[in-house]
């Protein structure tokens, strides 16, 4: 049995499907009831209350751990989830981390994630760490404004970063959960190219087949919008990264291709597959 947390999100959905198609027994964990693929067991649990995971972890051999937003807040203790996994007899953990633990190790949320990485490495279990850059699916934050006003309104319009398709993260996670050769390593996951928010807007317009205007927000405007859906500390860390990325944060990593044997998908491919959200 493989347990997938965040199973109804942009990474968890394709990961759950890939594991089920590989013939694995899968338990999909989410905070609310949700539809899952045929043959997949679903378990409602809140990761902020790790003891609630015990029914899902019973009999599990592996765990994909994706933290909910509240577990990125200061004072949260996601290490308790790792302890529950150990106590339940789980043998392998694949943790979705962030590239920022390497590139910006002193940010508050980065320190907390690095501590969780250390907990996973020291747990005595098999492990893999997936250090992801920015997600292509973050563009879904723009979907309503594109549908209703044909506008993308974000800060830092000309800053280039190699955003990654969540489906590629899911594919790497599946490999790490299914194959022993991918354990004991940290993988840096990026897309195949650097792209600006203006460039992403152009890709969305091409996918839609109609114009989309780009409007550049100030940092304060963007922070206020982001803080409605995530801890303020995480919003600040995210804006620090996307507004002034270091050379390491603009680097295209070879790790997706190293694991999957193919290049990661470009943003335009993600936009074409998800264009219905923007129409």
LUMZA-932493 format. One record per residue (C-alpha): residue in three letters; x, y, z. Coordinates in steps of 0.5 Angstrom, whole numbers, plus 500, padded with zeros to 3 digits. Layout:
<sites>
AlaXYZ/...
</sites>
This chain:
<sites>
Unk500500500/Unk503507498/Unk499513502/Unk499520498/Unk498526502/Unk495532498/Unk492527493/Unk487531490/Unk492537488/Unk496538482/Unk501533484/Unk497528488/Unk492527483/Unk497525477/Unk501521482/Unk495517485/Unk493515478/Unk500513476/Unk501509482/Unk494506481/Unk496504474/Unk502501476/Unk498496480/Unk500499487/Unk495499492/Unk494507494/Unk491510499/Unk489518497/Unk489522503/Unk486529503/Unk482534508/Unk476533505/Unk472528501/Unk474527494/Unk473523488/Unk479518487/Unk481513481/Unk477507481/Unk481502486/Unk484507490/Unk482508497/Unk480515500/Unk482517507/Unk480524510/Unk485527514/Unk488533517/Unk495533516/Unk495539522/Unk493533526/Unk498527525/Unk494522529/Unk489522524/Unk493519519/Unk494513523/Unk488509519/Unk491511513/Unk498509515/Unk496502517/Unk499497513/Unk503502508/Unk510501506/Unk511508503/Unk508515504/Unk509521499/Unk509527504/Unk506534501/Unk505539507/Unk498543507/Unk499550507/Unk498551515/Unk504546516/Unk509552513/Unk507557518/Unk511558524/Unk510554530/Unk507548526/Unk511541527/Unk510537521/Unk516532524/Unk510529528/Unk507526521/Unk514523520/Unk514520527/Unk507517526/Unk509514519/Unk515511523/Unk511508528/Unk506505523/Unk511501520/Unk512505514/Unk519504510/Unk520509505/Unk518517505/Unk518521499/Unk518529501/Unk516534497/Unk521540499/Unk523546496/Unk529549492/Unk529554497/Unk532550502/Unk539550498/Unk538557495/Unk535561501/Unk537557507/Unk536562512/Unk528564510/Unk524562516/Unk520557512/Unk526554509/Unk529553515/Unk523549518/Unk523545511/Unk530544512/Unk529541519/Unk524537516/Unk528534511/Unk533532517/Unk528529520/Unk526525514/Unk534523513/Unk535521520/Unk528517521/Unk531510519/Unk527510513/Unk528510506/Unk528517503/Unk528521497/Unk527529497/Unk524533492/Unk526540492/Unk522543487/Unk522550484/Unk516554482/Unk510550479/Unk507552472/Unk500551476/Unk501557480/Unk498560474/Unk491558476/Unk491563481/Unk490568474/Unk485563472/Unk479568474/Unk482574472/Unk483571465/Unk476568464/Unk473575466/Unk477580464/Unk483577460/Unk488580464/Unk494577468/Unk496581474/Unk502579477/Unk509582480/Unk516582477/Unk513581469/Unk520580466/Unk524576471/Unk525569469/Unk525562472/Unk524555470/Unk517553473/Unk516546473/Unk510542471/Unk507539477/Unk505532473/Unk513532472/Unk514532480/Unk509527480/Unk512522475/Unk519523479/Unk515522486/Unk512515483/Unk519513481/Unk522515488/Unk516511491/Unk517505486/Unk524504485/Unk530503490/Unk535506486/Unk532513487/Unk532513494/Unk537516499/Unk538522494/Unk535530494/Unk533532487/Unk532539484/Unk526539480/Unk525545475/Unk522546468/Unk526545461/Unk527553460/Unk527560464/Unk520564463/Unk517570465/Unk510572467/Unk510576461/Unk512569457/Unk507565461/Unk501570459/Unk503569452/Unk503562452/Unk496562455/Unk494567450/Unk496562445/Unk493556448/Unk486560449/Unk487563441/Unk485570444/Unk489576447/Unk491576454/Unk493583457/Unk499583462/Unk499588468/Unk504588473/Unk503589480/Unk507592486/Unk510587491/Unk505590496/Unk499588492/Unk501581490/Unk503580498/Unk496582500/Unk493577495/Unk497571497/Unk496572504/Unk489571503/Unk491563501/Unk497562505/Unk501564511/Unk504571510/Unk511568512/Unk511563506/Unk508569501/Unk514573503/Unk519568502/Unk515566495/Unk516574493/Unk523574495/Unk525568490/Unk520570484/Unk522577485/Unk530577485/Unk532569484/Unk539568485/Unk543564479/Unk542558482/Unk534559482/Unk535560475/Unk539554473/Unk535549469/Unk536542473/Unk538536469/Unk534531475/Unk528531472/Unk531528465/Unk536524469/Unk530520473/Unk525520467/Unk529519461/Unk526525458/Unk526532458/Unk521536463/Unk515539459/Unk515547458/Unk510551460/Unk506552454/Unk505544454/Unk502545461/Unk498551459/Unk495547453/Unk493541457/Unk490546462/Unk487551458/Unk479550460/Unk481553466/Unk482560463/Unk476560458/
</sites>
